Amino acid sequence: MLAFKTPGYNGYSIKYSPFYDNKLAVATAANYGLVGNGKLWVLSIQDNGQITPDAVFETQDGLFDVAWSELHENQVLTSSGDGTVSLFDTTLSRYPIAKFQEHNREVFSVFWNLVDKSLFCSSSWDGTVKVWNPNRQQSIMTLRSAKDLSVKAEAVQTDRKPPLSSNKPTIENPASDCVYQALFSPHDASTILSVNSASHCQVWDIRQPSPLTLDFISHNGLEALACDYNKYRPSVIATASVDKSIKVWDLRMIPNINHQFLPHGNKIGPSPLNKLVGHDFAVRKVTWSPHASDALLSCSYDMTCKVWKDYTDDRAKFLNTVRLRHGQALVNSFDRHREFVMGCDWSLWGNGFAASTGWDEMVYVWKAT
Amino acid sequence: MQRLQQISNQLIGNVSGSDRAREKNPDDVVIVAAYRTAIARAGKGKFKDVNSDEILMKLVAEVFKKTKVDKNLIGDVVIGNVLNPGAGVNEHRAAIIAAGLPAAIPFMAVNRQCSSGLMAVNDIANKILTGQIDCGLAGGVESMSKNYGPHAVPKISDIVLKASEDAKNCLLPMGITSENVNAKFALSRKDQDEFAASSYQKAEKATKQGLFKDEILPITVDIEIENDDDDDDKPPNVRHVVVDTDEGPRPNITAQSLAKLRPAFKKDGTSHAGNSSQVSDGAAVVILMRRELAESKGLPVIGKYVATTAVGVPPSIMGVGPAYAIPKVLQMTGIDKGEVQVFEINEAFAGQALYSTRKVGIPIEKVNPRGGAIALGHPLGCTGARQICTLLRELRPGQIGVTSMCIGGGQGAAAVFVRE
């Protein structure tokens, strides 16, 4: 395990470079991201195991997410609390080489398209997902839920039996307009997956005139904080939520938004393929392994990172609970962090290595599997 | 600040208080048994010739016969009582041992007036929550036949009484505090009589339908029968009687029939025998344990203990206690009053119960659906535990209930339970 301290700045996100096996970008914010500056760290893991900063950039507001450019090995995108997305060149100093300013509130995620490398997307507390080209100042398109999110999961009457697929009545969530994460599918250049604070998980096709193609309530009305596409199974995603669970979904099992045939009073959410329970607090981030189709990494407010094995697989659609092997899903738990763990990422190069960062101002690189 | 709020929402998970109350965790305090005796009329009823210790002993013995809880699991016993000297600490300790519990199990007597039974439950629950014990027996017992009378009037030194108005008001008889509430909050005689009559009608209906059958464990006691001949030397005739039905409810009580009664405490007052609680004898006990223990022993969980609180109010209007205790316990637990299905509010007097209901803003049909102390009786130390027995049978699984009562000396208490 290797460690690096980001003094004065609390970690929010960490990403491995897709070009160098030893480079990491870390987005941090002063004062736990509540108020104050941010700092982008570009770190190198040396041969002797030391982690050293190659470059640091200070920003006006806290940084909440970071993404490496897929086009240029020295460029990094950051998303900030002041509503901007900035592109930094790590060989230059101090200022970003481009700034994209359209969001009205905190930008919580950025993601570079892995297939069509001329695009990236960002998601914000203003309720929108924006798609950008790095060469243009203005966004290419803005995705906003056409659906009124105030009509959320239906409140289940307490003296009636709750719907079959949930063990708890659905809860109204007033803060419905924050998109916590949006990312492109690694299999398809035009598909975006997003999750928001109204517990909705949404799939968008940016080629369509009305891009929203799937929209479902993923965590019984509780905020969904993170999502990720499986790198090997194109229809499989994972979502993470304030309900402390991670759910694995097969998007083929979700009814298309235009073909919801169930009567209104009968609209219960779809069922996940698998549910991973083990975190003691909200799960802040979840990501599928680049090396295995069944490995997941998650981090949480419970100060741990956890590594999971998803026992669902494509060959067995009618799984019973025995085959899900619930007791064996948790593979590893990393408990070195002394505060909320906010960001984690798999190494693209070393099979089974992971990096994490959190509010304890620490970056750890460790062996996950 | 919004960012801070956002993160705090993520941590708390926006789970409403009622959902948290319904959550089932291994370290919850749950109720595996809640039973009571029938409540008898003091001085005239079937318990008139037995003391509180005998009632308690027989009830506890029956409870362990009925529930098959291993007596050795009990880590502590707390029994509430108001009128016995020292809250019955000696005779009730003996009664628990006589009921078959090993002498190795400790015992405590508590007295917080009319809430004593609830405070006993609260004490056991807290000991389970903090890990001192895993399981405990709590309850309350009162023989107002034997222990209620002129000697029960409090004695307070002059120097204490002179210290302040509130201190002096602790000496006020409960009837006078009731009239104070009636006058201060302009509660009309008509409203009070209607409330009292509905208590009688609900209790009568519930008794007829056998709704109390599940919570009452019949016990057998001896009762003395008056000799017809005037020979006082002859020992009185003694008869065994089974006590299995509440004696308080009377048939055909209406607001009109109550309107004829004369005020009991004040010439121009509005409280009278028909709209005040009855003087009664009875006992109730509750067995609480940690959920994981109940599950490992395969015991059926009938309810979950959520929270208890007590508040102080001006002693001169002690009856308003529930009006302050209920909002406090709901705020503590984050439960909205609309999410509570049943409120068991002790009817010490119709006026104070009605005022508390109105002040909190509870729909009247949610209050005491099977009648209250006006119809069923109010054996002081028992009442807090008796309400839990009744409440848990009124709720359906998943529903939330609140018990509350006013307390002499100017207090109120309230507790939240979930039926499972």
Boltz contact constraints between the chains, C-beta under 6 A:
constraints:
  - contact:
      token1: [A, 34]
      token2: [B, 3]
      max_distance: 6.0
  - contact:
      token1: [A, 34]
      token2: [B, 4]
      max_distance: 6.0
  - contact:
      token1: [A, 242]
      token2: [B, 10]
      max_distance: 6.0
  - contact:
      token1: [A, 242]
      token2: [B, 13]
      max_distance: 6.0
  - contact:
      token1: [A, 282]
      token2: [B, 10]
      max_distance: 6.0
  - contact:
      token1: [A, 301]
      token2: [B, 11]
      max_distance: 6.0
